[in-house]
Amino acid sequence: METRVALIGIIVENSDSVEKMNALLHEYGSWIIGRMGVPYRQKGISIISVVIDAPMDKISSLSGKLGMLDGVSTKTIYSRQDTPAPKN
């Protein structure tokens, strides 16, 4: 199965959605390479970067589910090339 590296940028404007967001990230945790979050207290938002190496359908599914959460916006950037699936 081919995978692709992608970066999912997330902006959280509704802190009530954080628990659901973290549950989704945990659900896809086996595909996630790393994650970095930056709270922007002056604006009351959080900015999160998630790096993932997964099949395209998994990346799209996670990004779509995150974007459906109330007060959560996402944008995904994909690498240009497929890579062999990581060995678990």
All heavy atoms as an XYZ file, in Angstrom:
669
protein
N       0.850     -1.183      0.000
C       0.000      0.000      0.000
C       0.893      1.243      0.000
O       1.797      1.364      0.819
C      -0.885     -0.034      1.248
C      -1.747      1.167      1.406
S      -2.858      1.189      2.843
C      -2.575     -0.310      3.704
N       0.629      2.140     -0.923
C       1.403      3.371     -1.024
C       0.898      4.390     -0.002
O      -0.298      4.466      0.265
C       1.280      3.956     -2.427
C       1.835      3.064     -3.509
C       3.344      2.911     -3.420
O       4.048      3.918     -3.267
O       3.819      1.763     -3.513
N       1.827      5.136      0.536
C       1.469      6.193      1.470
C       2.022      7.509      0.955
O       2.834      7.537      0.027
C       2.033      5.917      2.880
O       3.463      5.953      2.833
C       1.538      4.594      3.424
N       1.588      8.565      1.570
C       2.061      9.892      1.211
C       2.281     10.673      2.501
O       1.538     10.519      3.460
C       1.023     10.583      0.339
C       1.542     11.887     -0.217
C       0.655     12.376     -1.308
N       0.986     11.620     -2.532
C       0.509     11.921     -3.711
N      -0.314     12.925     -3.862
N       0.843     11.215     -4.756
N       3.303     11.491      2.523
C       3.543     12.368      3.663
C       2.719     13.625      3.463
O       2.660     14.173      2.356
C       5.044     12.705      3.802
C       5.271     13.714      4.918
C       5.847     11.426      4.062
N       2.075     14.073      4.530
C       1.248     15.277      4.445
C       1.364     16.072      5.738
O       1.721     15.530      6.793
C      -0.212     14.907      4.187
N       1.047     17.330      5.634
C       0.988     18.226      6.783
C      -0.445     18.735      6.895
O      -0.971     19.305      5.935
C       1.948     19.402      6.595
C       1.841     20.540      7.611
C       2.301     20.072      8.982
C       2.664     21.724      7.142
N      -1.061     18.481      8.031
C      -2.406     18.992      8.281
C      -2.272     20.177      9.226
O      -1.803     20.027     10.360
C      -3.323     17.918      8.894
C      -3.407     16.685      7.988
C      -4.725     18.500      9.145
C      -4.182     15.522      8.595
N      -2.641     21.350      8.740
C      -2.659     22.549      9.573
C      -4.044     22.693     10.180
O      -5.050     22.582      9.481
N      -4.091     22.924     11.481
C      -5.366     22.995     12.199
C      -5.412     24.295     13.001
O      -4.449     24.625     13.699
C      -5.521     21.811     13.176
C      -5.331     20.474     12.458
C      -6.868     21.864     13.892
C      -5.147     19.294     13.408
N      -6.515     25.011     12.909
C      -6.759     26.167     13.772
C      -8.008     25.869     14.588
O      -9.063     25.562     14.025
C      -6.925     27.473     12.970
C      -5.614     27.795     12.257
C      -7.349     28.615     13.899
C      -5.635     29.057     11.446
N      -7.855     25.938     15.911
C      -8.958     25.650     16.830
C      -9.425     26.963     17.452
O      -8.668     27.623     18.163
C      -8.526     24.664     17.938
C      -9.691     24.368     18.865
C      -7.965     23.386     17.337
N     -10.669     27.339     17.154
C     -11.253     28.561     17.707
C     -12.276     28.270     18.794
O     -12.698     29.176     19.493
C     -11.895     29.373     16.585
C     -10.879     29.829     15.549
C     -11.513     30.550     14.383
O     -12.277     29.910     13.641
O     -11.238     31.753     14.238
N     -12.679     27.010     18.923
C     -13.659     26.610     19.938
C     -13.023     25.539     20.819
O     -12.897     24.390     20.416
C     -14.925     26.074     19.262
C     -15.983     25.657     20.256
O     -15.774     25.666     21.462
N     -17.147     25.282     19.751
N     -12.642     25.916     22.030
C     -11.955     24.975     22.921
C     -12.838     23.801     23.329
O     -12.330     22.778     23.784
C     -11.423     25.704     24.157
O     -12.485     26.291     24.880
N     -14.144     23.916     23.140
C     -15.040     22.792     23.445
C     -14.815     21.608     22.497
O     -15.217     20.492     22.799
C     -16.509     23.226     23.369
C     -16.885     24.222     24.461
O     -16.187     24.264     25.490
O     -17.878     24.948     24.269
N     -14.173     21.841     21.357
C     -13.926     20.777     20.380
C     -12.589     20.066     20.587
O     -12.294     19.101     19.885
C     -13.970     21.352     18.964
O     -15.263     21.812     18.661
N     -11.792     20.517     21.542
C     -10.449     19.965     21.732
C     -10.488     18.486     22.107
O      -9.694     17.686     21.597
C      -9.667     20.785     22.783
C      -8.364     20.095     23.170
C      -9.390     22.181     22.253
N     -11.400     18.088     22.962
C     -11.474     16.682     23.374
C     -11.774     15.774     22.180
O     -11.137     14.734     22.005
C     -12.533     16.503     24.457
C     -12.530     15.125     25.090
C     -13.494     15.013     26.258
O     -13.810     16.031     26.900
O     -13.938     13.886     26.513
N     -12.725     16.170     21.342
C     -13.060     15.379     20.154
C     -11.898     15.358     19.169
O     -11.606     14.341     18.546
C     -14.311     15.934     19.477
C     -15.574     15.726     20.283
C     -16.762     16.353     19.604
C     -17.997     16.234     20.486
N     -19.128     16.973     19.916
N     -11.210     16.500     19.032
C     -10.060     16.572     18.140
C      -8.958     15.621     18.614
O      -8.395     14.867     17.817
C      -9.516     17.998     18.077
C      -8.327     18.135     17.159
S      -7.459     19.694     17.361
C      -6.808     19.492     19.004
N      -8.660     15.650     19.891
C      -7.626     14.763     20.427
C      -8.006     13.296     20.271
O      -7.141     12.449     20.012
C      -7.333     15.099     21.887
C      -6.467     16.329     22.019
O      -5.630     16.608     21.165
N      -6.673     17.081     23.083
N      -9.276     12.969     20.396
C      -9.733     11.590     20.203
C      -9.488     11.151     18.754
O      -9.053     10.024     18.499
C     -11.205     11.454     20.569
N      -9.761     12.038     17.800
C      -9.508     11.717     16.388
C      -8.017     11.536     16.128
O      -7.613     10.600     15.438
C     -10.050     12.816     15.480
C     -11.553     12.816     15.236
C     -11.977     14.097     14.533
C     -11.948     11.599     14.434
N      -7.197     12.417     16.686
C      -5.755     12.298     16.487
C      -5.241     10.997     17.108
O      -4.370     10.342     16.539
C      -5.033     13.508     17.069
C      -5.296     14.837     16.349
C      -4.645     15.987     17.090
C      -4.829     14.785     14.910
N      -5.798     10.602     18.226
C      -5.414      9.333     18.849
C      -5.830      8.156     17.961
O      -5.070      7.196     17.793
C      -6.047      9.206     20.236
C      -5.731      7.928     20.918
N      -4.493      7.671     21.478
C      -6.462      6.817     21.125
C      -4.496      6.461     21.994
N      -5.682      5.911     21.790
N      -7.016      8.248     17.379
C      -7.520      7.187     16.497
C      -6.585      6.963     15.297
O      -6.409      5.839     14.834
C      -8.923      7.570     16.017
C      -9.585      6.576     15.107
C     -10.960      7.055     14.637
O     -11.608      7.848     15.344
O     -11.363      6.635     13.536
N      -5.999      8.028     14.787
C      -5.103      7.948     13.635
C      -3.630      7.969     14.063
O      -2.734      8.138     13.233
C      -5.377      9.110     12.668
C      -6.667      8.955     11.913
C      -7.891      9.276     12.491
C      -6.679      8.471     10.613
C      -9.091      9.123     11.803
C      -7.858      8.315      9.914
C      -9.062      8.651     10.515
O     -10.236      8.489      9.819
N      -3.369      7.754     15.326
C      -2.030      7.874     15.897
C      -0.971      6.999     15.262
O       0.201      7.376     15.207
N      -1.351      5.832     14.760
C      -0.353      4.944     14.153
C       0.212      5.517     12.857
O       1.277      5.099     12.407
C      -0.949      3.560     13.898
O      -2.007      3.638     12.969
N      -0.469      6.483     12.265
C      -0.012      7.109     11.020
C       0.712      8.431     11.265
O       1.421      8.918     10.389
C      -1.205      7.374     10.088
C      -1.990      6.168      9.730
C      -3.218      5.795     10.231
C      -1.630      5.132      8.813
N      -3.629      4.619      9.663
C      -2.661      4.186      8.789
C      -0.524      4.917      8.006
C      -2.635      3.052      7.987
C      -0.491      3.785      7.201
C      -1.544      2.877      7.205
N       0.517      9.007     12.453
C       1.056     10.339     12.741
C       2.542     10.254     13.087
O       2.950      9.479     13.945
C       0.252     11.017     13.868
C      -1.172     11.316     13.362
C       0.945     12.295     14.343
C      -2.116     11.857     14.417
N       3.346     11.063     12.389
C       4.785     11.136     12.641
C       5.064     12.079     13.806
O       5.884     11.798     14.665
C       5.532     11.636     11.385
C       5.323     10.676     10.218
C       7.008     11.837     11.672
C       5.792     11.242      8.893
N       4.402     13.216     13.816
C       4.633     14.205     14.870
C       3.572     15.283     14.853
O       2.798     15.415     13.900
N       3.559     16.036     15.938
C       2.533     17.073     16.094
C       3.113     18.198     16.931
O       3.875     17.958     17.864
C       1.336     16.418     16.750
C       0.492     17.253     17.610
C      -0.573     16.397     18.264
N      -1.409     17.249     19.088
C      -2.445     16.858     19.768
N      -2.787     15.591     19.752
N      -3.136     17.692     20.473
N       2.765     19.427     16.579
C       3.204     20.589     17.344
C       2.020     21.542     17.492
O       1.327     21.835     16.515
C       4.345     21.310     16.621
C       4.819     22.552     17.356
S       6.115     23.456     16.492
C       5.255     24.030     15.047
N       1.799     21.997     18.696
C       0.713     22.932     18.951
C       1.239     24.224     19.546
O       2.160     24.215     20.357
N       0.643     25.334     19.114
C       1.024     26.646     19.611
C      -0.237     27.383     20.047
O      -1.103     27.679     19.220
C       1.743     27.467     18.509
C       2.121     28.843     19.031
C       2.955     26.724     17.984
N      -0.353     27.654     21.349
C      -1.502     28.454     21.790
C      -1.248     29.929     21.489
O      -0.157     30.437     21.739
C      -1.548     28.198     23.298
C      -0.149     27.851     23.670
C       0.474     27.211     22.456
N      -2.225     30.588     20.936
C      -2.131     32.028     20.673
C      -3.132     32.694     21.605
O      -4.276     32.954     21.245
C      -2.425     32.300     19.202
C      -2.141     33.711     18.738
C      -1.551     34.672     19.551
C      -2.467     34.084     17.451
C      -1.301     35.949     19.100
C      -2.222     35.362     16.974
C      -1.637     36.293     17.813
O      -1.391     37.568     17.362
N      -2.700     32.943     22.819
C      -3.586     33.394     23.893
C      -4.250     34.745     23.603
O      -5.397     34.958     23.975
C      -2.818     33.423     25.209
C      -2.496     32.029     25.695
C      -1.738     32.016     27.030
N      -1.418     30.651     27.414
C      -0.349     29.991     27.020
N       0.525     30.567     26.216
N      -0.128     28.749     27.414
N      -3.524     35.657     22.947
C      -4.105     36.973     22.655
C      -5.344     36.873     21.768
O      -6.240     37.699     21.857
C      -3.076     37.896     21.975
C      -1.936     38.309     22.865
C      -0.732     37.395     22.730
O      -0.840     36.233     22.353
N       0.442     37.927     23.055
N      -5.381     35.857     20.909
C      -6.519     35.664     20.011
C      -7.468     34.579     20.492
O      -8.529     34.377     19.907
C      -6.031     35.297     18.600
C      -5.166     36.335     17.952
C      -5.991     37.460     17.408
C      -5.085     38.456     16.693
N      -5.838     39.513     16.056
N      -7.073     33.826     21.527
C      -7.932     32.757     22.053
C      -8.042     31.566     21.115
O      -9.082     30.899     21.083
N      -6.986     31.304     20.344
C      -7.007     30.170     19.415
C      -5.762     29.308     19.631
O      -4.818     29.724     20.309
C      -7.065     30.619     17.937
C      -5.812     31.421     17.544
C      -8.331     31.417     17.665
C      -5.729     31.752     16.064
N      -5.777     28.130     19.043
C      -4.609     27.252     19.023
C      -4.319     26.884     17.581
O      -5.238     26.649     16.790
C      -4.861     25.986     19.832
O      -5.009     26.296     21.195
N      -3.029     26.828     17.252
C      -2.584     26.449     15.922
C      -1.806     25.147     16.066
O      -0.878     25.072     16.872
C      -1.695     27.534     15.283
C      -2.456     28.863     15.215
C      -1.240     27.119     13.898
C      -1.974     29.888     16.163
N      -2.200     24.131     15.315
C      -1.604     22.805     15.442
C      -1.149     22.317     14.078
O      -1.869     22.457     13.089
C      -2.617     21.817     16.056
C      -3.067     22.318     17.417
C      -2.027     20.415     16.169
C      -4.329     21.679     17.923
N       0.046     21.744     14.037
C       0.573     21.104     12.835
C       0.680     19.615     13.106
O       1.244     19.211     14.120
C       1.973     21.627     12.497
O       1.933     23.007     12.270
N       0.146     18.808     12.201
C       0.225     17.350     12.322
C       0.887     16.822     11.058
O       0.414     17.083      9.947
C      -1.181     16.719     12.489
C      -1.091     15.204     12.492
C      -1.848     17.226     13.757
N       1.982     16.087     11.227
C       2.672     15.459     10.099
C       2.282     13.991     10.095
O       2.355     13.313     11.118
C       4.206     15.607     10.219
C       4.894     14.954      9.031
C       4.584     17.076     10.335
N       1.836     13.511      8.938
C       1.289     12.161      8.837
C       1.865     11.459      7.605
O       2.112     12.103      6.591
C      -0.266     12.241      8.792
C      -0.915     10.874      8.839
C      -0.752     13.064      7.629
C      -2.427     10.921      9.072
N       2.105     10.165      7.728
C       2.534      9.328      6.603
C       1.518      8.201      6.507
O       1.543      7.259      7.295
C       3.942      8.778      6.845
C       4.490      8.000      5.648
O       3.783      7.878      4.629
O       5.626      7.509      5.753
N       0.597      8.319      5.547
C      -0.546      7.399      5.486
C      -1.061      7.314      4.061
O      -0.736      8.155      3.217
C      -1.655      7.892      6.421
N      -1.907      6.316      3.780
C      -2.588      6.282      2.483
C      -3.458      7.532      2.323
O      -3.936      8.110      3.312
C      -3.446      5.019      2.568
C      -2.803      4.181      3.626
C      -2.225      5.149      4.612
N      -3.654      7.935      1.084
C      -4.429      9.146      0.801
C      -5.808      9.137      1.447
O      -6.267     10.164      1.955
C      -4.571      9.345     -0.712
C      -3.297      9.755     -1.403
S      -2.816     11.446     -1.040
C      -4.105     12.332     -1.875
N      -6.481      7.987      1.458
C      -7.820      7.952      2.024
C      -7.801      8.203      3.528
O      -8.716      8.830      4.063
C      -8.535      6.635      1.686
C      -7.847      5.408      2.261
O      -6.601      5.398      2.338
O      -8.548      4.446      2.608
N      -6.756      7.753      4.225
C      -6.643      8.004      5.668
C      -6.399      9.479      5.953
O      -6.985     10.055      6.871
C      -5.511      7.171      6.281
C      -5.718      5.686      6.206
C      -6.753      5.233      7.185
C      -6.848      3.706      7.160
N      -7.943      3.225      7.962
N      -5.529     10.091      5.145
C      -5.239     11.514      5.334
C      -6.490     12.347      5.095
O      -6.848     13.212      5.897
C      -4.100     11.966      4.388
C      -2.812     11.205      4.702
C      -3.883     13.478      4.495
C      -1.714     11.373      3.657
N      -7.185     12.065      4.012
C      -8.406     12.809      3.675
C      -9.478     12.607      4.738
O     -10.190     13.554      5.105
C      -8.946     12.362      2.321
O      -8.035     12.650      1.308
N      -9.587     11.385      5.224
C     -10.584     11.077      6.247
C     -10.312     11.858      7.528
O     -11.224     12.483      8.098
C     -10.595      9.573      6.524
O     -11.488      9.266      7.566
N      -9.067     11.842      7.989
C      -8.730     12.570      9.215
C      -8.961     14.058      9.038
O      -9.604     14.704      9.869
C      -7.281     12.300      9.621
C      -6.757     13.120     10.807
C      -7.612     12.910     12.055
C      -5.300     12.805     11.083
N      -8.466     14.619      7.944
C      -8.625     16.048      7.698
C     -10.106     16.440      7.630
O     -10.519     17.451      8.202
C      -7.911     16.437      6.411
O      -7.998     17.819      6.186
N     -10.893     15.632      6.946
C     -12.324     15.909      6.833
C     -13.042     15.841      8.161
O     -13.864     16.704      8.486
N     -12.735     14.825      8.966
C     -13.372     14.683     10.280
C     -12.984     15.833     11.195
O     -13.829     16.344     11.942
C     -12.987     13.343     10.918
C     -13.636     12.154     10.244
C     -13.158     10.851     10.861
C     -13.775      9.649     10.164
N     -13.309      8.366     10.732
N     -11.717     16.247     11.143
C     -11.287     17.381     11.963
C     -12.017     18.657     11.542
O     -12.476     19.429     12.375
C      -9.772     17.578     11.843
C      -8.888     16.532     12.509
C      -7.443     16.686     12.055
C      -8.992     16.612     14.026
N     -12.121     18.869     10.232
C     -12.765     20.074      9.714
C     -14.251     20.153     10.000
O     -14.836     21.243      9.952
N     -14.885     19.020     10.312
C     -16.312     19.023     10.640
C     -16.575     19.389     12.091
O     -17.723     19.646     12.467
C     -16.939     17.665     10.323
C     -17.084     17.421      8.840
S     -18.068     15.962      8.441
C     -16.972     14.652      8.962
N     -15.533     19.422     12.914
C     -15.725     19.797     14.311
C     -16.036     21.288     14.405
O     -15.494     22.107     13.650
C     -14.466     19.478     15.129
C     -14.075     18.004     15.234
C     -12.738     17.874     15.958
C     -15.154     17.211     15.964
N     -16.888     21.636     15.350
C     -17.293     23.031     15.547
C     -16.091     23.896     15.929
O     -15.372     23.579     16.877
C     -18.361     23.116     16.644
C     -18.876     24.521     16.835
O     -19.178     25.195     15.827
O     -18.963     24.958     18.002
N     -15.851     24.958     15.174
C     -14.767     25.884     15.488
C     -13.388     25.374     15.143
O     -12.392     25.889     15.648
N     -13.295     24.356     14.273
C     -12.005     23.807     13.859
C     -11.884     23.936     12.334
O     -12.773     23.522     11.602
C     -11.860     22.320     14.276
C     -10.553     21.734     13.753
C     -11.958     22.175     15.790
N     -10.780     24.533     11.889
C     -10.493     24.681     10.453
C      -9.230     23.904     10.129
O      -8.294     23.880     10.934
C     -10.268     26.148     10.094
O     -11.393     26.920     10.432
N      -9.198     23.272      8.955
C      -8.016     22.516      8.548
C      -7.632     22.833      7.110
O      -8.471     23.242      6.302
C      -8.233     20.985      8.646
O      -9.225     20.599      7.710
C      -8.660     20.564     10.039
N      -6.369     22.615      6.825
C      -5.849     22.693      5.460
C      -4.750     21.651      5.368
O      -3.921     21.538      6.264
C      -5.282     24.085      5.170
C      -4.862     24.302      3.763
C      -6.054     24.368      2.841
C      -5.595     24.741      1.436
N      -6.704     24.866      0.533
N      -4.746     20.882      4.291
C      -3.787     19.796      4.150
C      -2.885     20.036      2.945
O      -3.359     20.404      1.868
C      -4.531     18.449      3.989
O      -5.407     18.276      5.101
C      -3.546     17.293      3.946
N      -1.591     19.819      3.163
C      -0.593     19.916      2.103
C       0.017     18.524      1.941
O       0.431     17.919      2.929
C       0.523     20.911      2.475
C      -0.062     22.288      2.769
C       1.574     20.983      1.373
C       0.938     23.231      3.414
N       0.045     18.032      0.715
C       0.547     16.687      0.425
C       1.916     16.741     -0.232
O       2.174     17.642     -1.047
C      -0.404     15.959     -0.536
C      -1.782     15.732      0.010
C      -2.785     16.664     -0.187
C      -2.080     14.582      0.716
C      -4.062     16.454      0.312
C      -3.355     14.354      1.205
C      -4.339     15.302      1.003
O      -5.591     15.081      1.500
N       2.761     15.749      0.063
C       4.009     15.597     -0.680
C       3.643     15.216     -2.117
O       2.556     14.702     -2.376
C       4.898     14.531     -0.046
O       4.287     13.257     -0.128
N       4.549     15.417     -3.022
C       4.266     15.150     -4.430
C       4.391     13.691     -4.806
O       3.906     13.267     -5.827
C       5.185     15.971     -5.309
C       4.898     17.436     -5.198
C       5.842     18.232     -6.068
N       5.660     19.643     -5.786
C       5.382     20.532     -6.704
N       5.276     20.180     -7.967
N       5.233     21.790     -6.388
N       5.071     12.894     -4.001
C       5.315     11.511     -4.390
C       4.786     10.513     -3.363
O       4.792     10.797     -2.172
C       6.793     11.273     -4.633
C       7.642     11.479     -3.397
C       9.130     11.428     -3.714
O       9.538     11.740     -4.809
N       9.914     11.017     -2.762
N       4.344      9.383     -3.877
C       3.960      8.280     -3.004
C       5.227      7.621     -2.484
O       6.268      7.638     -3.140
C       3.150      7.228     -3.784
C       1.775      7.738     -4.179
O       1.289      8.681     -3.542
O       1.206      7.182     -5.121
N       5.125      7.039     -1.311
C       6.254      6.313     -0.735
C       5.780      4.917     -0.344
O       4.593      4.709     -0.102
C       6.802      7.027      0.516
O       5.736      7.191      1.461
C       7.367      8.393      0.172
N       6.698      3.964     -0.276
C       6.295      2.632      0.197
C       5.742      2.734      1.618
O       6.159      3.597      2.393
C       7.583      1.822      0.168
C       8.507      2.579     -0.720
C       8.100      4.018     -0.635
N       4.803      1.878      1.946
C       4.202      1.903      3.287
C       5.262      1.641      4.340
O       6.172      0.841      4.138
C       3.107      0.834      3.373
N       5.177      2.355      5.491
C       6.143      2.118      6.553
C       5.990      0.719      7.118
O       4.882      0.170      7.176
C       5.802      3.185      7.595
C       4.436      3.647      7.269
C       4.195      3.360      5.829
N       7.076      0.135      7.522
C       7.034     -1.208      8.128
C       6.749     -1.059      9.609
O       7.433     -0.324     10.306
C       8.358     -1.926      7.914
C       8.656     -2.116      6.444
C       9.794     -3.071      6.253
C      10.302     -3.089      4.869
N       9.646     -3.581      3.821
N       5.710     -1.732     10.080
C       5.328     -1.634     11.505
C       5.946     -2.758     12.301
O       6.123     -3.817     11.986
C       3.821     -1.669     11.645
C       3.203     -0.409     11.054
O       3.870      0.604     10.949
N       1.967     -0.480     10.668
